[in-house]
Amino acid sequence: MVAVTVLALGVTGLAPLMVSQARRSVETSRVALRNAAMASVSRRLAVTGYTTLVAGTTCRSYSNATFPYAACYTVSTVSTTVKRVTVVVTPAVTPTVKPDTVSFNRLNPAAAYNPLNYP
């Protein structure tokens, strides 16, 4: 009986540590889901044809059961051969995870320099 009481007191002392670790684990998994969503949207825009990227902002919400989020991307024309794409992923129901942003440039393949065509 004394051993059970000592064990109960020891486990009770570890409870706050276990709760904080569980919260961190949940937040880490949400950040991983946000990063996966960011990679998905970015990859889709990276393979989209240069001529189909129209300057402006587009937003879309995804109601995934595990991680609902909104993705907005802005296409801006830097020059005649370069377009800058900025993607923002905002989690819908998880206030502990901050929105994330990534930017990348797309080059017009028709106007780009090709070293194989060099005379």
N, C-alpha and C positions, 0 to 999 in steps of 0.2 A: 504494500500500500504506500509506503514511504517512497519507493522507487517511482511509482506512477506519479506521485505528487511532484517530485523533483523533475521528472521528465516533462510534466505539464507546465511547470514554471519556466523551464528552459525553452520549450517550443513557443510559449507565449511571448518571450523576449525576442524571438526571431520573427514574429508576425509582421511588424512594421517593415523590416528589411525585405521580406518576401512580397509584401504588397507593393513596395516601391519598385522592386525588380519586375514584377508583373506589369506595372504601368509602363516602365521603360521598354519592355518587350513588345507591348501593344503599339507604342509609338514608333518603335523601330520597324515593325512590320508595316505600319501605315506609310512611313517614309519610303520603304521599299516599293510599295504599291504605287505611290505617287511617282517614283522614279521610273517604274515600268510603264505607267501611263504616259509620262513625258517622252520616253523612248519610242513608244508606239506612234504617238502623234508626229514626232520629229522624223521618224523613218518614213512615214507615209508622205510627209511633205518633201522629204529629200528625194524621193523617187518620182514625184509628180513632175510632169513635163514643164520646162521653163516657160513655154508660151501659155500654159494654162494657169500659171500663178498670176492672178490679177491683183493689182495694188489695192489695198484696203484691209479692213479687219473683219474676221469671221469668227463667230463663237458657236460652240455646240456643247450640249450637256450630254453626258453618258450616265445612264442609270444602271450601272453594274451593281450586282447584289453585294459584292465584297468591297468595292471602293467606288462610290458614285463621285463624279468630278465634272468640272466644266473646263473645256479647253478653248482658248482663244488664240488665234494667230493673226499676226499683222504682216503683210507683205508691202515693202516699200522699195521703190526703184532708186537705186544708188547711182547707176549710170545706164547707158544703153545696153551694156552687156552684163550688169550685175544687179541682182535683186536680193535684198536682205529680208529674211524670214525670222520673226520673233514669235516664239510659242510660250504661252503662259498656261500652266495647269493649276487650277484652284480646286482643292478638295471641297466637296459639297457638305458633308456632315461631320467632318472631323476638325474641330477648331484648333486642335493641338498641332496640326501639321500646316506649315506655312505654304503659300503658293510658291511655285518654282518657275523660273524663266530660263529659256535657252534661245540664243540667236545664232544663225548661220547664214552664210552667203551662198547664193546660187548663181552660177555662171551660165551664160548662153553658150551652149556647145557649138552652135553654128559660127559664132564670132570668136571662140576661144582659139588660142594658138595650139596647133597640133604638131609635135616634133616629128612625127612620121611623114608629114607632108612637106617637110623642109627640103628644098632643092639642093 
